[in-house]
Structures are given as C-alpha cells and as structure tokens.
C-alpha cells in the first residue's frame, strides 16, 4: 500500500472518532473532581483517626470507616 492510495476522507473519519467531544470532556472533569474530593475527605478522616489514637479496627467498629 502506497501513501498515494490512502483515502484522506477515511483517515479523517477515523481520527474524528478518537477526538473527545466537548460533552465527553465536560462529563469526565466533574467525575475526576468528585473522586478527588472523596479522596481528600477519606485522607482527612484517616488523619483525624490517627490523631485520636484509635486503630483502624476501632474506627470501623465505631462506624467512622466503611
């Protein structure tokens, strides 16, 4: 197959399938922010548990961790 036999429209069609649309990009960003916020809350909870002197098992028994 030579470079001259490549159909430009077909290649363009493939490349546009891989591009994220604005809607897709907008949906991914809030999901990432939500995961980051959840991770920050979990880290803060673990810090508070450590500062209180509880073990992870004790925190689970008290319902502080799920």
N, C-alpha and C positions, 0 to 999 in steps of 0.2 A: 504494500500500500504506500503510495507516494503522498507527499504533502499536498500535491495538487488535486488529489482525488478526495480530499476531506470536504464534506459538506458543511459549510460555515453555519448555516441555519441549524443544523442538527447539533453541532457543538455548542452553539449559543443556547439552545434548548436545554442541554444537559447542565450547563453552568447556572442557568437561572433556577433550576430545581434545587441546587445546593445553597443558594443565597437565602438567608433568613429574611422573611418579610418583616415589616415594621411591627405587625401584630405579634408575630412569634417572638421578636426581640423584647417587646413590652411585657409579654407574659413571663418570660424567663427571668427578668430582672426582679419583679416583686417576689417570685419564688425564692430567689437567691437571698434577697433581703430578709425574707421571713425565716429562712434557715439560719442565717447569721444571727438574727435576733434571738431565736430559740437557743442557739449555741451560747450566746452571751449570758442568757438567763440561767442556763444549766451551769456554766462556769461560776457565775456569781453564787448560785445555790451551793455548789461544792465548796467554794471558799468559805461561805458562812458556816457550813457544817464543820469544816476543818477548824475554823476559829473557835467554834463552840466546844470542841473537844470530843464530839461524837464520832463514832466509827460509821462507815458506810452501812453496815448491817443495822446499827441502831437507827440511823436515819431512815432506812427502808421500813423498819418496824414502826416508826412513828409516822410514816406516810409522807415524809419530806421528799423522798425519791420514789420514782415509779419503776 
